[in-house]
């Protein structure tokens, strides 16, 4: 039976010479909740800014990087969020480069009549496009590591595809063959 205080305990792996063992400990006060993790990843996807995403949930940037190092699933979700954010930035920059962006500044006199109009053009976006081109190599690496599964339906390497099932069957057949040869 569980004691009254055990509900707040979480498992922690302890490394030992004879192997790892699990021990129960109290959850850290600064531990990330699932809701905080989701909010961090959503903000990261919107802003592509780790500092801003960490600030949005009241955590430090270094803690986010530490969590990324320790948890593979979080690192994959982080990469997916960044890919989404950079895709949105790239599309906004491409739209501005193709169609331009202008704003009109209107100066009024004391009576409210238009005194002058000035058209302002957006700054050169080629620097932003070059930065995104640099990022493209990282996105390609992330997509290759994911096996083409991520990013809105590109590729078909999910665990329930025919290809994945065939690979698993092939591995199982190889294991059976080795076991039969060894006995």
TAZIMO-V938119 format. One line per field, one symbol per residue. psi: psi as a letter, one per 30 degrees, with the letter a starting at -180 (. if undefined). A space follows every 50 residues. Layout:
BEGIN
psi: ???
END
This chain:
BEGIN
psi: kklefffgklkkkkkleglklkkklkkkfglkleeeeeeeeeeeeefhje eeeeefgglleeeeeeeeefjeeeeeeeeeeeeeeeeeeeeeeeeeeefl kllkkkklaffglkelkkkklllkgeeeeeeeeefeeeeeeeeeefggel hhgklhglfgleeeeeeeeeeeeeeeeeeeef.
END
